[in-house]
Amino acid sequence: MKHAQAPAQEELVQRAADLVPLLRSHALATEDSRVLAPDSLDALRDAGIFRMRVPARYGGYESDARTMVRVASELGRGDGSTSWVASVWWITSWMASMFPDAVQDEVFDSPDTRLCGTLSPTGMAVPGNGGSVLNGKWSFMSGARHSTWQVIVAVTPTPEGHQPIMALAPLSDLQLVDDWHTSGLRGTGSITTIAQDVFIPAERILPLGGILHEQYASKLNAESAVYRNPLLPVASASSVGTVVGMAKGAWDAFFERLPDRHITYTAYTSQREAPLTHFQVAEASLLIDEAEFHALRLAGQVDEKSGTEWTPEERARARADMGAVCDLAKRAVDLLTTASGGSSIYNDVPMQRIQRDMQAVNLHALMHPDTNRELYGRILCGMPPNTFYL
């Protein structure tokens, strides 16, 4: 395949910024339908968003982590669900790039290939006859309805017990269960997939332990900076831009309504004149700035440490930075929601949707602020990590 000329980082960020009005116009319908709008998908494809973590030899851009944070931040301003799914497609494209090159040839038959995936080992792969037979169930599969492949994590029996593995399976081999009825991030369409006696060829299976310790099977990607980092920091950096963007979207939504709002049952005919509002927006602005600092510090660490050894403390701090982004952004959104008054609870007011989406992000197992703080503090106190996912 002919290599694509990757656009400059600033151009990708600008393309994402240009999509904000479109994504906002479809945000309510996206939530109601519980799946991304077709126009949004087309616009993301045309802007090259799907290609950002696809290898260059397939027409991808191999974008660095800072660019992902900035692009996701713009997309998140438009719609949190759309940005979240885009970030998932970046993570899973990166994960697929760890597999043998011949497998990648099959997966990336288009530079706009989309994959869904999870790190939860909720399946069993039994070896035999040149591969494994897979059975299992995976929930929270963001973007599954618009994907063609799934990155699967399961366990396989060994003489010592069980070993976690990572595999690739076409979505056409899996059952899709429409069970995504949630309070937040509804538009992500994060449904459940089920495998029943699905055969996975051996070349499409890798030990997860090796992946988590930078033991990758691709030879052609070995010299690319994008593919020479640990999985968890890469996934963390891919996710945080969306969270910052949602906080910025709440900021935009608040100030769009501010000029015409008064404070009911007070003498303030303009909310803009109230000292309380001044304190609220100042605090929210600083919280968003802090969230963006942690997001960019995390992305900078991923970019700068490519190809070098990561210490346990650096790995834990990557997750701590991700947790800090979630916590700080949520505090900003909660503050702006409180300042938005009772009229903000209507469905057509973006603030209430953004707050619910932000709550959903903060409950994500890998992004939960308290979980990540505890892990980082544990490492700082000289104790070993109590998780496989570092």
C-alpha positions as CSV (number, residue, x, y, z in Angstrom):
1,M,0.0,0.0,0.0
2,K,1.2,3.5,-0.8
3,H,2.3,5.5,2.2
4,A,0.1,8.4,3.0
5,Q,1.6,11.8,3.6
6,A,0.8,12.4,7.3
7,P,-0.7,15.8,8.0
8,A,1.2,18.1,10.3
9,Q,0.1,17.9,14.0
10,E,-1.4,21.4,13.9
11,E,-3.4,20.5,10.8
12,L,-4.9,17.4,12.6
13,V,-5.8,19.5,15.6
14,Q,-7.4,22.1,13.4
15,R,-9.4,19.5,11.6
16,A,-10.7,18.2,14.9
17,A,-11.6,21.8,16.0
18,D,-13.5,22.3,12.8
19,L,-15.6,19.3,13.6
20,V,-16.9,20.7,16.9
21,P,-20.1,22.4,15.6
22,L,-21.0,19.2,13.7
23,L,-20.5,16.9,16.7
24,R,-22.5,19.3,18.9
25,S,-25.3,19.3,16.4
26,H,-25.6,15.5,16.6
27,A,-24.8,15.1,20.3
28,L,-28.4,14.8,21.5
29,A,-29.4,12.4,18.7
30,T,-26.2,10.4,19.3
31,E,-27.2,10.0,23.0
32,D,-30.8,9.1,22.1
33,S,-29.8,6.5,19.5
34,R,-27.0,5.1,21.7
35,V,-24.6,5.0,18.7
36,L,-22.5,7.5,16.8
37,A,-24.2,9.5,14.1
38,P,-23.4,8.5,10.5
39,D,-22.5,12.1,9.7
40,S,-20.1,12.2,12.6
41,L,-18.4,9.0,11.5
42,D,-18.0,10.2,8.0
43,A,-16.5,13.5,9.2
44,L,-14.1,11.7,11.5
45,R,-13.0,9.5,8.6
46,D,-12.6,12.4,6.2
47,A,-10.5,14.3,8.8
48,G,-8.1,11.3,9.2
49,I,-9.0,10.7,12.8
50,F,-9.2,6.9,12.4
51,R,-5.6,6.8,11.0
52,M,-3.8,8.5,13.9
53,R,-2.4,5.2,15.4
54,V,-2.4,3.1,12.2
55,P,1.1,2.2,10.9
56,A,2.4,4.5,8.2
57,R,2.8,1.6,5.7
58,Y,-1.0,1.1,5.7
59,G,-1.7,4.8,5.2
60,G,-1.7,5.7,8.9
61,Y,-0.2,8.8,10.5
62,E,1.6,7.3,13.6
63,S,0.7,10.5,15.5
64,D,2.4,11.2,18.8
65,A,0.7,11.2,22.2
66,R,0.6,15.0,22.5
67,T,-1.3,15.3,19.2
68,M,-3.8,12.6,20.4
69,V,-4.5,14.6,23.5
70,R,-5.0,17.8,21.6
71,V,-7.2,16.2,18.9
72,A,-9.3,14.4,21.5
73,S,-9.7,17.5,23.5
74,E,-11.2,19.3,20.5
75,L,-13.5,16.3,19.7
76,G,-14.5,16.1,23.4
77,R,-15.6,19.8,23.2
78,G,-18.1,18.7,20.6
79,D,-19.3,15.4,22.0
80,G,-17.9,13.2,24.7
81,S,-19.2,10.0,23.4
82,T,-17.8,10.6,19.9
83,S,-14.4,11.5,21.2
84,W,-14.4,8.5,23.6
85,V,-15.0,6.1,20.8
86,A,-12.3,7.7,18.6
87,S,-9.8,7.3,21.5
88,V,-10.8,3.6,21.8
89,W,-10.1,3.1,18.1
90,W,-6.7,4.7,18.6
91,I,-5.8,2.4,21.5
92,T,-7.0,-0.8,19.7
93,S,-5.2,0.2,16.5
94,W,-2.0,0.5,18.5
95,M,-2.7,-2.9,20.2
96,A,-3.3,-4.6,16.8
97,S,0.1,-3.1,15.7
98,M,1.8,-5.4,18.2
99,F,0.8,-8.5,16.3
100,P,2.9,-10.2,13.6
101,D,3.2,-8.2,10.4
102,A,1.2,-10.8,8.4
103,V,-1.7,-10.4,10.8
104,Q,-1.5,-6.7,10.5
105,D,-1.8,-7.0,6.7
106,E,-5.1,-8.7,7.3
107,V,-6.4,-6.3,9.9
108,F,-5.4,-3.1,8.3
109,D,-6.8,-3.8,4.8
110,S,-8.0,-0.2,5.0
111,P,-6.3,2.7,6.6
112,D,-9.6,3.6,8.2
113,T,-10.0,0.1,9.8
114,R,-11.7,0.4,13.2
115,L,-11.3,-2.0,16.1
116,C,-12.9,-2.3,19.5
117,G,-11.5,-4.0,22.5
118,T,-11.0,-4.3,26.2
119,L,-8.4,-5.4,28.7
120,S,-10.8,-7.5,30.8
121,P,-10.0,-11.2,30.6
122,T,-13.6,-12.5,30.5
123,G,-13.1,-15.3,28.0
124,M,-11.4,-18.7,27.8
125,A,-9.2,-19.8,24.9
126,V,-8.5,-23.5,24.7
127,P,-5.5,-24.4,22.5
128,G,-5.7,-27.0,19.7
129,N,-5.3,-27.6,16.0
130,G,-3.1,-24.6,15.1
131,G,-5.0,-22.1,17.3
132,S,-7.5,-21.8,20.1
133,V,-11.2,-22.1,20.5
134,L,-12.6,-19.0,22.2
135,N,-15.6,-18.7,24.4
136,G,-16.5,-15.6,26.4
137,K,-18.4,-12.4,26.9
138,W,-17.0,-8.9,26.9
139,S,-18.9,-5.9,28.1
140,F,-18.2,-2.1,27.5
141,M,-17.2,-2.6,23.9
142,S,-17.2,1.0,22.8
143,G,-17.6,1.5,19.1
144,A,-18.4,-2.2,18.4
145,R,-21.2,-1.5,16.0
146,H,-18.8,0.5,13.8
147,S,-15.8,-1.8,14.1
148,T,-14.6,-4.7,12.0
149,W,-12.2,-6.4,14.5
150,Q,-12.1,-6.9,18.2
151,V,-9.0,-7.0,20.4
152,I,-9.8,-9.7,22.9
153,V,-8.3,-10.5,26.2
154,A,-8.9,-14.0,27.6
155,V,-7.2,-16.7,29.6
156,T,-5.8,-19.9,28.3
157,P,-5.1,-23.1,30.4
158,T,-1.4,-23.9,31.1
159,P,0.2,-26.6,33.2
160,E,0.7,-23.9,35.9
161,G,-2.9,-22.7,35.8
162,H,-4.0,-20.0,33.4
163,Q,-2.2,-17.4,31.3
164,P,-3.8,-14.2,30.0
165,I,-3.6,-13.8,26.2
166,M,-4.5,-11.1,23.7
167,A,-6.2,-12.1,20.5
168,L,-7.8,-10.6,17.4
169,A,-11.1,-11.7,16.0
170,P,-13.4,-10.4,13.3
171,L,-16.6,-8.9,14.6
172,S,-18.4,-11.0,12.1
173,D,-17.4,-14.1,14.2
174,L,-19.0,-12.6,17.4
175,Q,-22.5,-12.0,18.6
176,L,-23.4,-8.4,19.4
177,V,-25.8,-7.9,22.3
178,D,-27.6,-4.5,22.5
179,D,-27.5,-4.0,26.3
180,W,-26.0,-0.5,26.4
181,H,-28.7,1.3,28.5
182,T,-26.8,3.7,30.8
183,S,-26.8,7.0,32.5
184,G,-23.6,8.4,30.8
185,L,-21.6,8.0,27.6
186,R,-24.8,6.6,26.0
187,G,-23.7,7.5,22.5
188,T,-20.6,5.3,22.6
189,G,-22.7,2.2,21.9
190,S,-20.5,0.2,24.3
191,I,-22.5,-3.0,23.9
192,T,-21.5,-6.6,24.8
193,T,-20.0,-9.1,22.5
194,I,-20.0,-12.9,22.9
195,A,-17.8,-15.6,21.4
196,Q,-19.2,-19.1,21.1
197,D,-16.7,-21.7,19.9
198,V,-14.8,-19.2,17.8
199,F,-11.6,-20.5,16.3
200,I,-8.6,-18.1,16.6
201,P,-5.5,-19.0,14.5
202,A,-2.3,-19.1,16.6
203,E,-0.7,-16.2,14.8
204,R,-3.6,-14.0,16.0
205,I,-2.8,-14.8,19.7
206,L,-0.1,-13.2,21.9
207,P,0.7,-13.6,25.6
208,L,-0.7,-10.6,27.4
209,G,2.2,-10.6,29.9
210,G,4.6,-10.1,27.0
211,I,2.6,-7.2,25.7
212,L,2.5,-5.5,29.1
213,H,6.3,-5.8,29.2
214,E,7.0,-4.5,25.6
215,Q,7.6,-7.9,24.0
216,Y,5.9,-7.2,20.7
217,A,5.7,-9.5,17.7
218,S,5.8,-6.9,14.9
219,K,9.2,-6.6,13.2
220,L,8.2,-3.7,10.8
221,N,7.0,-1.5,13.7
222,A,10.0,-2.2,15.9
223,E,11.8,1.0,14.9
224,S,8.8,3.3,15.1
225,A,8.7,5.5,18.2
226,V,4.9,5.2,18.4
227,Y,5.1,1.5,19.0
228,R,8.0,1.4,21.6
229,N,6.1,2.2,24.8
230,P,4.2,0.2,27.4
231,L,0.5,-0.5,26.8
232,L,-1.0,1.1,29.9
233,P,0.8,4.5,29.6
234,V,-0.1,4.5,25.9
235,A,-3.8,3.7,26.6
236,S,-3.8,6.4,29.4
237,A,-2.5,9.1,27.1
238,S,-5.0,8.1,24.4
239,S,-7.9,8.6,26.8
240,V,-7.3,11.7,28.7
241,G,-7.8,14.3,25.9
242,T,-11.5,13.3,25.7
243,V,-11.9,14.1,29.4
244,V,-10.2,17.5,29.1
245,G,-12.4,18.2,26.1
246,M,-15.6,17.4,27.9
247,A,-14.6,19.9,30.6
248,K,-14.0,22.5,28.0
249,G,-17.3,21.7,26.4
250,A,-19.0,22.3,29.7
251,W,-17.2,25.7,29.9
252,D,-18.4,26.6,26.4
253,A,-22.0,25.5,27.3
254,F,-22.0,27.6,30.5
255,F,-20.8,30.8,28.8
256,E,-23.1,30.4,25.9
257,R,-26.1,30.7,28.3
258,L,-24.5,33.2,30.7
259,P,-25.5,36.5,29.0
260,D,-29.2,35.8,29.2
261,R,-29.4,34.2,32.6
262,H,-30.5,35.7,35.9
263,I,-30.4,34.1,39.3
264,T,-33.9,33.2,40.3
265,Y,-35.2,34.5,43.7
266,T,-32.3,37.0,44.0
267,A,-31.8,40.6,42.9
268,Y,-29.3,39.6,40.2
269,T,-30.9,40.2,36.8
270,S,-27.6,39.0,35.2
271,Q,-25.7,36.0,36.5
272,R,-22.6,37.5,35.1
273,E,-22.7,40.3,37.7
274,A,-22.8,38.1,40.8
275,P,-19.6,37.6,42.8
276,L,-20.6,34.0,43.3
277,T,-20.3,33.5,39.5
278,H,-16.9,35.1,39.5
279,F,-15.6,32.6,42.1
280,Q,-17.2,29.7,40.3
281,V,-15.8,30.4,36.8
282,A,-12.4,31.2,38.2
283,E,-12.2,27.9,40.1
284,A,-13.5,26.0,37.1
285,S,-11.0,27.6,34.8
286,L,-8.1,26.7,37.1
287,L,-9.3,23.1,37.5
288,I,-9.5,22.7,33.7
289,D,-6.0,24.1,33.4
290,E,-4.7,21.6,35.9
291,A,-6.5,18.7,34.2
292,E,-4.8,19.8,30.9
293,F,-1.4,20.0,32.6
294,H,-1.7,16.4,33.8
295,A,-2.9,15.2,30.4
296,L,0.0,16.9,28.5
297,R,2.5,15.8,31.1
298,L,1.4,12.2,30.6
299,A,1.5,12.5,26.8
300,G,4.9,14.1,27.0
301,Q,6.2,11.3,29.1
302,V,5.0,8.7,26.6
303,D,6.5,10.6,23.7
304,E,9.9,11.3,25.4
305,K,10.4,7.8,26.8
306,S,9.8,5.9,23.6
307,G,12.2,3.0,23.3
308,T,13.6,3.4,26.9
309,E,12.9,1.5,30.1
310,W,10.0,2.7,32.2
311,T,10.4,2.4,36.0
312,P,7.5,1.2,38.1
313,E,7.2,4.7,39.5
314,E,6.9,6.2,36.0
315,R,4.3,3.6,35.0
316,A,2.3,4.3,38.1
317,R,2.5,8.0,37.6
318,A,1.1,7.6,34.2
319,R,-2.0,6.1,35.7
320,A,-2.0,8.7,38.4
321,D,-1.9,11.5,35.9
322,M,-4.9,9.9,34.1
323,G,-6.8,9.7,37.4
324,A,-5.9,13.3,38.2
325,V,-7.3,14.4,34.8
326,C,-10.6,12.7,35.5
327,D,-10.9,14.0,39.0
328,L,-10.0,17.6,38.1
329,A,-12.2,17.7,35.0
330,K,-15.1,16.3,36.9
331,R,-14.8,18.9,39.7
332,A,-14.8,21.6,37.0
333,V,-17.9,20.2,35.3
334,D,-19.7,19.7,38.7
335,L,-19.0,23.3,39.6
336,L,-20.2,24.6,36.3
337,T,-23.3,22.4,36.5
338,T,-24.1,23.8,39.9
339,A,-23.8,27.3,38.5
340,S,-26.1,26.5,35.6
341,G,-29.3,26.4,37.6
342,G,-32.5,24.4,37.3
343,S,-33.1,25.1,33.7
344,S,-29.9,23.1,32.8
345,I,-31.7,19.8,33.6
346,Y,-33.6,19.8,30.3
347,N,-32.3,17.3,27.7
348,D,-31.6,19.9,25.1
349,V,-29.1,21.7,27.4
350,P,-25.7,20.1,27.0
351,M,-24.6,20.6,30.6
352,Q,-26.5,17.8,32.1
353,R,-25.3,15.3,29.4
354,I,-21.7,16.4,29.9
355,Q,-22.0,15.9,33.6
356,R,-23.4,12.4,33.2
357,D,-20.7,11.5,30.6
358,M,-18.0,12.8,33.0
359,Q,-19.4,10.7,35.8
360,A,-19.3,7.6,33.6
361,V,-15.6,8.3,32.7
362,N,-14.7,8.7,36.4
363,L,-16.3,5.3,37.2
364,H,-14.2,3.5,34.5
365,A,-12.1,0.8,36.2
366,L,-8.8,2.0,34.7
367,M,-9.5,5.7,35.0
368,H,-10.9,5.8,38.5
369,P,-9.0,8.6,40.4
370,D,-8.9,6.8,43.8
371,T,-7.7,3.5,42.3
372,N,-4.9,5.3,40.4
373,R,-3.9,7.4,43.4
374,E,-3.6,4.3,45.6
375,L,-1.4,2.6,43.1
376,Y,0.9,5.5,42.7
377,G,1.1,6.0,46.5
378,R,1.8,2.4,47.0
379,I,4.8,2.6,44.6
380,L,6.0,5.8,46.2
381,C,6.0,4.0,49.6
382,G,8.3,1.3,48.2
383,M,5.7,-1.4,47.9
384,P,5.3,-3.7,44.9
385,P,2.4,-3.0,42.5
386,N,-0.8,-4.9,43.4
387,T,-2.0,-5.1,39.8
388,F,-1.0,-6.7,36.5
389,Y,-2.0,-3.5,34.6
390,L,1.0,-1.2,35.1
